[in-house]
Amino acid sequence: MIGAVKQVVKEYRSSNNPIIKFSIASLSLCWNSVKNIKRFFVDNEFRSILLLQIFQSKNVHQTTPLTYMDRYPIIFSACKDYFGGKKDIKILSFGCSTGEEVLTLRSYFPDTYIVGADINKRSIAKCRKLPADNKITFIHSSYSDIQKHGPFDAVFCMAVLQRKPHYIAAKGISSIKKIYPFEKFEKQVIELDGLLKEQGILTVHFTQYSLMDTSVAYKYEAMGNYNQGDYRSPVFDKNSQLVNNPLPQKSIFIKSKR
Ligand SMILES: C[S@@+](CC[C@H](N)C(=O)[O-])C[C@H]1O[C@@H](n2cnc3c(N)ncnc32)[C@H](O)[C@@H]1O
């Protein structure tokens, strides 16, 4: 039955008759709604992302929880060298997803205090089941809760400050003002800056915007040449307009002023 309906839709999709066009569009809408409702009940990850988009739309950045162990070895090693084996430091993994980043950071920074924060409650519930030591804490992300654990010597904000990068690339979208405005990125960077100690490092990697375009840029100096040269998605200026042929953006910043 469903196969037959699909076949009819396929055959009539390119029709110029407005009634047929309207009927096909309505059918597709109904079909997609049914599929999404079904998915909402059977797919926990889909449900958690949809709820974030509905109830946390002001605060949420990247919604997908994709992550894996040792995702950024060059950056992690550079930051490790910066602290030169110091143990009494506090690290924040902002947007830690299901915790692999925190476990990875533990291997680079033994014996330090590490907080993993994420806005997705399902991901944080997964984090809490990980074999973590007692100097690792996972929290559901809110500024006031994170602040209670700070200030931090290092903040890692990796693949968080962006929205739908693959969709935007595929569609050739040249302004992301409506999808992910610069102001939202900047507000988050200012909050992260407020959590960081002087001489601390803020690592903002895989982003659609540059930290250097924000109002706190004057406090920061880029460390080395570590950049998001491996970021394949388009980047945008502070007016949310596409930057053509952008230079690779720096990723690790030292907070040299308060
Ligand atoms: C693609 S994952 C990145 C995970 C990890 N940092 C990495 O690079 O592998 C993006 C994560 O950012 C989280 N996120 C988005 N907005 C957030 C916010 N306002 N506060 C905390 N986490 C957020 C999402 O829930 C998701 O888990």
The ligand as a Gaussian input file, in Angstrom:
#p B3LYP/6-31G(d) Opt

LIG

0 1
 C       29.029000      18.023000      17.897000
 S       28.937000      17.897000      19.638000
 C       30.627000      18.207000      20.069000
 C       31.109000      17.272000      21.142000
 C       32.593000      17.444000      21.491000
 N       32.881000      18.736000      22.025000
 C       33.475000      17.176000      20.298000
 O       33.996000      18.099000      19.685000
 O       33.633000      15.993000      19.949000
 C       28.144000      19.421000      20.084000
 C       27.623000      19.411000      21.510000
 O       27.359000      20.745000      21.950000
 C       26.266000      20.693000      22.845000
 N       25.722000      22.036000      23.051000
 C       25.068000      22.822000      22.171000
 N       24.696000      23.977000      22.754000
 C       25.162000      23.935000      24.028000
 C       25.099000      24.841000      25.138000
 N       24.480000      26.017000      25.054000
 N       25.673000      24.457000      26.307000
 C       26.302000      23.263000      26.392000
 N       26.373000      22.369000      25.398000
 C       25.819000      22.696000      24.227000
 C       25.326000      19.707000      22.164000
 O       24.352000      19.200000      23.033000
 C       26.316000      18.646000      21.660000
 O       26.491000      17.637000      22.599000

